[in-house]
Structure formats: C-alpha cells, structure tokens
Amino acid sequence: MTPSLHATVTGKVQGVYFRAWVCDQAQSLDLTGWVRNLQDGKVEVLVQGAPDALEEFKKRLPQGSPLSRVDAVTVKTVDDEKHYADFQIRG
C-alpha cells in the first residue's frame, strides 16, 4: 500500500486554473496521483509520495491558485493499492 492523501476542495475552484496549480504543486514536491473536477463544483485530489512532501502539500492546498477561492479542504490519509507513475489532471 502506498501512503496517500485524498482531498476534496470546496469554493471557487473550477474554471480558475486550480487543477493546473494543484498539478504544479504536486510536481514540485515529487508527488504522484491526480486531480479532477466533480459535478458538484468541488475538486478532488489524490496524491502519493514521501510523508514530509504530503504534509507540505496539505499545507499548500488551502492557498489555491491566484484566481481561486478555497472555502474548505477536507483531507484524509488513505492507503491506496494503486501506484501512480506521475501526476495527472483528469476531467
């Protein structure tokens, strides 16, 4: 199992380059996983990597991209059986 963080972000996070910003943050910390928009206007993120990098990512997530407004972040630690080779922006 790979240590992972699963997050749901609420606010003005769609159509404001938030997913691209999340991708940049993850890649800068050598994290893998994915980010995607949800139909209810939230954004969902799964990241994997070193525990210290995961903690730093968790601190950065509430900041958001310059055009976004993050109202709430729900984060939980999960053990994911799948291992991701890179970080992807999904639908």
C-alpha positions, 0 to 999 in steps of 0.5 A: 500500500502506498501512503496517500492523501485524498482531498476534496476542495470546496469554493471557487475552484473550477474554471480558475486554473486550480487543477493546473496549480494543484498539478504544479504543486504536486510536481514540485514536491515529487508527488504522484496521483491526480486531480479532477473536477466533480459535478458538484463544483468541488475538486478532488485530489489524490496524491502519493509520495514521501510523508514530509512532501504530503504534509507540505502539500496539505499545507499548500492546498488551502492557498489555491491558485491566484484566481481561486477561492478555497472555502474548505479542504477536507483531507484524509490519509488513505492507503491506496493499492494503486501506484501512480507513475506521475501526476495527472489532471483528469476531467 
